[in-house]
Amino acid sequence: MKATVYVTIKQNVLDPQGTAVQGALHSMGFGEVGSVRIGKYMELELDTSDREEAQARVKEMCEKLLANTVIEDYRFELEG
């Protein structure tokens, strides 16, 4: 089974990397960009066919390692 994990900075947390990318895009002539938020994208191959077990394990991985839940939100999708 494949898990796709998306981690993003919470909306109320400043994103200096996103601000830097926005500034660079503006300086390159892409003035239509209003704001940029930077995140992480991960693909995990899981050795299980039990969907409920996979959901529980991926949630645990996100809570313990993949996302800093104080400043980041996460979501994930399962395929297979």
N, C-alpha and C positions, 0 to 999 in steps of 0.2 A: 504494500500500500504506500502511496506517496502522500506526503503532507507538504503543503505550501504555507509558509509562515510569513506574515507581514508585520513588521514592528515599526511604529511611528511615534514621534515625540508628541506628547499630549498637547492639545491646543493652547492650554494656559502656560506652557513652558516656552521660553525663548529658544529660537533655533538659529544660532549664529552661523552655522554652516549653510542653512537655507538662505539666510540674508546675504551671505557672501556670493552664493550662486546667483541669486536674483540680481545683485549688483553687476556681476560679470555678464549676465545675459543682457541687461540694459545697456552696458557699455559696448556690447557686440551688435546692438541694433534691435534687440528683441524687447522693445519697450512695452509690448502688450502683456508681459508677464507681471501679474499683480503681486503674487507671493509664491514662495517656494518652501516646502517642508521636506526635509531629508529623512529617509527611513532605511530600513533593512529588509531584504528579501532573501528567504532561505528555502531550499527544497530538501526534504528529508525522505529517505527511503526507509520504511518501517517493515520489519520482518514479522508481520501479523496480518491476518485477514479479518480479525474481530474489530469492527468499526468502533464499538463502544470503548474497548480497551485502547485503541489507537487514539481516540479523542482524549481520554483521560491521561494517557502518557504524554501526548503533545502538549496538553495544557500544563502538566507538571514540568515539562522541559522549559516551556515559556516562563513559567513562574519562577523557576529556580535558576535559569541561566540565560535564555535567549533574549529576554526583555527585562529591563530595569523598571519594574511596575510602579515605582515612585514617579518617574518622569516619562514613561513610555506606555503606549497602548499596544495591544497585539490582537491579531485575529489569524485564523488559519482555516485552510480548506483541505479536505481529504479526498483523494481519488483512488478508486480501485476497490 
